[in-house]
């Protein structure tokens, strides 16, 4: 494993680290196997933000006896409602989730406590206002329950504002081909280097979108405004995605999501890949025309009042757009709530950090995926 300095924290993190988003709904044994295998392979940094009790119990079991070998994160502002992810800014609720985090992960502290998923100016103001989430994080750090404070965002300008407060040690930001031409992104990374802010790349596969087949890919400008870059879709490998992210200035670690051991092996292949296998220059060719936004299945649009797993349906829909199969219709029909349950309330639309239109996509999914 290759290890890199996480900014000014003094922590040494594995270049290939692990996001745990895609372990939310897998069988507990499978999730435990992925975590334990990751630790055995030298991965030492794990991003943990889900608040669902069953997920936290699974992670607590997986990490039992390994605490001295791993670095753990928590997120102030990530909650759950009726089993679905939700972003919350209620102080008492956030503190309750954090205390629950420590209990279920069987630890007395986390290594990085993130101020979770902030992309709007008003939200940023509230987080750093007196008695806001940043003050709560500082209290936890003073009490020894958090070693360092992080900030997670999809927005260049908001990320820069957070860094300039001087209160953030680590920035977690989407780093993949789809954000290559985002205005100001390279300057943001340079600022992280100059201020010794640890930089962690999330969504290296754009939610798996980069690994899919299909005629085109729409490349997102990460909520900076304007429209989206569209380019011809090329064959992209996990190694190329990770090589791209880890080549960006200041990046200490990248946190791909891995559902099973085979996907973990795909990520670890970066370590032994040849220069030719890591070469991503051909992927960047042709990035230059702006069009519209595209879902990356992150489910930041939740909670849905109708209980719909929007990201899950979007995964099925995108595959169906390429080639409809009976298996896709069967997978869709097995969902507890499907696109036909959408009430078109559009609560999801302003929550999407990538400029997609989840409500409109539900109409298309209901039309395309329902049994003929």
C-alpha positions in Angstrom: 0.0 0.0 0.0 1.1 3.6 -0.7 0.6 6.0 2.2 0.3 9.8 1.9 0.3 12.7 4.4 -3.2 14.0 5.1 -2.4 17.7 5.0 -1.3 19.2 8.3 -3.0 16.5 10.5 0.1 14.3 10.8 -2.0 11.4 9.8 -0.7 9.0 7.1 -3.5 7.6 5.0 -3.7 4.9 2.4 -3.9 6.3 -1.1 -6.6 3.8 -1.8 -9.0 4.1 1.0 -12.6 3.1 1.3 -16.0 4.8 1.1 -18.7 2.6 2.6 -21.8 4.0 0.8 -22.3 0.8 -1.2 -22.2 -1.4 1.9 -25.5 0.0 3.2 -27.8 -2.6 1.8 -25.6 -5.7 1.3 -25.7 -8.7 3.6 -23.8 -8.2 6.9 -21.4 -11.0 6.2 -20.5 -9.5 2.8 -19.9 -6.1 4.3 -17.7 -7.5 7.1 -15.7 -9.4 4.5 -15.0 -6.3 2.4 -13.9 -4.2 5.5 -11.7 -7.0 6.9 -10.1 -7.6 3.5 -9.5 -3.9 3.0 -7.7 -3.7 6.4 -5.6 -6.8 5.5 -4.6 -5.1 2.3 -3.3 -2.0 4.1 -6.3 0.3 3.7 -6.5 2.4 6.9 -9.0 5.2 6.2 -12.7 4.6 6.1 -15.4 7.2 5.4 -18.5 6.4 7.4 -21.5 8.7 7.2 -24.7 6.7 7.1 -26.9 7.0 10.3 -29.0 3.9 9.8 -28.6 1.8 12.9 -28.3 -1.5 11.0 -25.5 -0.1 8.9 -23.7 1.2 11.9 -24.0 -2.1 13.7 -22.6 -3.9 10.7 -19.6 -1.5 10.5 -19.1 -1.9 14.3 -18.9 -5.7 13.9 -16.6 -5.3 10.9 -14.2 -3.0 12.7 -14.3 -4.8 16.1 -10.7 -5.4 17.2 -9.3 -3.3 14.4 -9.6 0.2 15.8 -5.8 0.6 16.4 -5.2 -0.1 12.7 -7.8 2.2 11.1 -8.7 5.9 10.8 -12.5 6.5 11.1 -14.6 9.5 10.1 -18.0 10.7 11.2 -20.3 13.3 9.7 -22.2 16.0 11.6 -25.2 16.7 9.5 -26.0 13.2 8.2 -29.1 11.6 9.5 -31.9 9.2 8.6 -35.7 9.4 8.3 -37.8 6.3 7.9 -34.7 4.3 6.9 -33.6 6.8 4.3 -30.6 9.1 4.3 -31.4 12.8 5.1 -29.3 15.8 5.7 -30.0 17.5 9.0 -28.8 20.7 10.6 -30.7 20.2 13.9 -28.0 20.5 16.6 -29.5 18.1 19.1 -30.2 15.6 16.4 -26.6 15.8 15.0 -25.2 15.4 18.5 -27.4 12.4 19.1 -26.2 10.8 15.9 -22.6 11.4 16.8 -22.9 9.9 20.2 -24.7 6.9 18.6 -21.8 6.7 16.1 -19.2 6.3 18.9 -21.3 3.7 20.7 -22.0 1.5 17.7 -18.4 1.8 16.4 -17.2 0.9 19.9 -14.7 3.8 20.1 -14.3 6.9 22.1 -13.2 9.2 19.3 -13.2 9.6 15.5 -10.1 10.8 13.6 -11.9 13.2 11.2 -15.3 14.7 12.0 -16.8 16.1 8.8 -19.2 19.0 8.5 -21.5 17.2 6.1 -22.6 17.9 2.6 -22.6 21.7 2.3 -23.1 23.2 -1.1 -25.2 26.4 -0.4 -24.1 29.8 0.8 -26.8 30.2 3.5 -26.0 26.7 4.8 -22.3 27.5 4.9 -23.0 30.7 6.9 -25.2 28.7 9.4 -22.6 26.0 9.8 -19.8 28.5 10.8 -22.1 30.8 12.7 -21.8 31.0 16.5 -23.2 27.8 18.0 -23.4 26.2 14.6 -22.1 22.8 13.6 -18.5 24.0 13.3 -18.7 25.1 17.0 -20.1 21.7 18.0 -17.2 20.0 16.1 -14.7 22.2 17.9 -16.3 21.1 21.2 -15.9 17.5 20.3 -12.3 18.1 19.3 -11.5 19.9 22.6 -13.1 17.0 24.5 -11.0 14.4 22.6 -13.9 12.9 20.8 -12.6 14.1 17.4 -9.0 14.7 16.4 -9.5 16.8 13.3 -12.4 18.7 11.5 -13.3 18.1 7.9 -15.7 19.6 5.4 -17.5 17.8 2.6 -18.9 19.6 -0.4 -19.5 19.4 -4.2 -19.1 23.1 -4.7 -15.8 24.9 -5.4 -16.8 28.3 -4.0 -18.3 26.9 -0.9 -15.3 24.7 -0.3 -13.0 27.6 -0.6 -15.0 29.6 1.9 -14.9 26.8 4.4 -11.1 26.5 4.0 -10.6 30.2 4.4 -12.3 30.1 7.8 -9.1 28.4 9.1 -11.2 25.9 10.9 -11.0 23.0 8.5 -8.2 20.4 8.4 -9.6 18.1 5.7 -11.7 18.7 2.5 -13.6 15.9 0.9 -14.5 16.8 -2.7 -15.7 14.9 -5.8 -12.6 14.1 -8.0 -13.2 12.3 -11.3 -13.1 12.9 -15.0 -16.6 14.5 -15.0 -15.3 17.5 -13.0 -12.1 18.0 -15.0 -13.1 21.4 -16.5 -14.9 22.7 -13.4 -14.0 26.4 -13.2 -11.8 27.1 -10.1 -11.3 23.5 -9.2 -7.5 23.4 -9.8 -7.1 26.7 -7.9 -9.1 25.1 -5.0 -6.7 22.2 -4.9 -3.7 24.5 -5.0 -5.2 26.4 -2.0 -5.5 23.1 -0.1 -1.8 22.5 -0.8 -0.8 26.0 0.2 -2.8 25.8 3.5 -1.8 22.2 4.1 -5.5 21.0 4.0 -5.8 17.3 3.6 -7.7 16.5 0.4 -9.8 13.3 0.0 -11.3 12.5 -3.4 -14.8 11.1 -3.2 -16.9 9.6 -6.1 -13.9 8.6 -8.2 -16.1 6.5 -10.5 -19.0 9.2 -10.5 -21.2 6.6 -8.8 -20.2 4.0 -11.3 -21.3 6.1 -14.2 -17.8 6.2 -15.7 -17.6 2.4 -15.8 -20.8 2.0 -17.7 -21.2 1.5 -21.4 -23.3 3.8 -23.6 -23.0 6.4 -26.3 -22.3 9.5 -24.3 -21.4 10.8 -20.9 -22.5 14.2 -19.5 -19.7 15.7 -17.5 -20.8 17.7 -14.4 -19.5 21.1 -13.2 -20.2 20.2 -9.6 -22.8 22.8 -8.7 -20.8 25.8 -9.8 -23.7 27.0 -12.0 -24.2 26.9 -15.7 -24.7 23.8 -17.7 -22.8 20.5 -18.1 -20.1 19.2 -20.3 -21.0 16.4 -22.7 -18.5 14.2 -24.4 -18.3 10.9 -26.2 -18.2 8.1 -23.6 -15.0 6.1 -23.7 -14.1 2.8 -22.1 -12.8 3.8 -18.6 -11.3 1.4 -16.1 -11.3 1.7 -12.3 -7.5 2.0 -12.4 -7.7 5.0 -14.8 -10.3 6.7 -12.5 -8.2 6.2 -9.4 -5.0 7.2 -11.2 -6.7 10.4 -12.4 -7.9 11.3 -8.9 -4.6 10.5 -7.2 -2.7 12.5 -9.7 -4.5 15.8 -8.8 -2.5 18.3 -6.7 -2.7 17.7 -2.9 -4.8 14.5 -3.0 -3.9 12.3 -0.2 -6.5 9.5 -0.6 -9.4 8.5 -2.7 -12.5 6.7 -1.3 -14.1 4.4 -3.9 -17.2 2.5 -2.9 -16.9 -1.3 -3.1 -19.9 -3.5 -2.8 -18.0 -6.8 -2.8 -14.5 -8.2 -2.7 -14.2 -8.3 -6.5 -14.8 -4.5 -6.6 -12.3 -4.0 -3.8 -9.8 -5.9 -6.0 -10.6 -3.6 -8.9 -9.6 -0.7 -6.7 -6.5 -2.3 -5.3 -5.3 -3.0 -8.8 -4.1 0.6 -9.0 -1.2 -0.4 -6.7 0.3 -2.9 -9.2 -0.9 -1.3 -12.4 1.6 -0.5 -15.1 2.1 3.1 -16.4 0.1 2.1 -19.5 -2.8 0.8 -17.4 -2.8 4.0 -15.4 -2.6 6.3 -18.4 -5.9 8.3 -18.6 -4.9 10.8 -21.3 -7.3 9.3 -23.8 -10.2 9.7 -21.5 -9.7 13.5 -21.3 -9.8 13.9 -25.1 -12.9 15.7 -26.3 -14.0 17.2 -23.0 -15.3 20.5 -24.3 -19.0 21.0 -24.9 -21.6 22.0 -22.3 -25.1 20.5 -22.1 -27.1 19.1 -19.2 -26.8 17.4 -15.7 -26.7 13.7 -14.9 -27.4 11.6 -11.8 -24.5 9.8 -10.1 -26.7 7.8 -7.7 -25.4 9.6 -4.5 -29.0 9.8 -3.0 -28.3 13.3 -1.6 -31.7 14.0 -3.0 -33.3 11.9 -0.2 -35.4 11.5 1.9 -38.3 11.0 -0.5 -41.7 11.5 1.0 -42.9 8.4 -0.9 -40.0 6.3 0.3 -38.5 5.9 -3.2 -34.8 4.9 -3.5 -34.2 7.4 -6.2 -30.5 6.5 -6.8 -31.4 2.8 -7.0 -34.1 3.5 -9.7 -31.7 5.7 -11.6 -29.1 3.0 -11.8 -31.8 0.7 -13.3 -33.0 3.4 -15.6 -29.6 4.2 -17.0 -29.0 0.6 -17.8 -32.4 0.3 -19.4 -31.7 3.4 -21.6 -28.8 1.4 -23.1 -30.6 -1.9 -23.4 -33.9 -3.0 -21.9 -34.0 -6.6 -20.6 -36.5 -8.7 -18.7 -34.0 -8.9 -15.8 -34.1 -5.1 -15.4 -37.9 -5.1 -15.4 -37.8 -7.9 -12.8 -35.2 -5.9 -10.6 -37.4 -2.8 -10.9 -40.6 -4.7 -10.0 -39.0 -6.1 -6.9 -38.6 -2.6 -5.4 -40.8 -1.9 -2.4 -41.5 1.6 -3.9 -41.0 2.3 -7.5 -41.1 5.3 -9.8 -44.9 5.1 -10.1 -45.1 6.0 -6.5 -43.6 9.5 -7.2 -46.0 12.3 -6.3 -44.0 14.8 -8.3 -43.5 16.9 -5.2 -40.1 17.8 -6.5 -38.5 17.9 -3.0 -35.6 16.0 -4.5 -34.8 18.5 -7.2 -33.1 21.3 -5.2 -31.2 18.8 -3.1 -29.3 17.4 -6.1 -25.8 18.8 -6.1 -25.2 17.8 -9.8 -28.1 19.7 -11.5 -30.0 16.5 -12.4 -33.8 16.4 -12.4 -34.8 13.3 -10.3 -38.5 14.0 -10.5 -38.5 14.1 -14.3 -36.5 10.9 -14.4 -39.1 9.1 -12.2 -41.7 9.8 -14.9 -39.4 8.3 -17.5 -38.6 5.3 -15.3 -42.3 4.6 -14.6 -43.0 4.7 -18.4 -40.0 2.7 -19.5 -39.6 0.0 -16.8 -43.2 -0.9 -16.0 -44.3 -4.2 -17.5 -45.8 -3.7 -21.0 
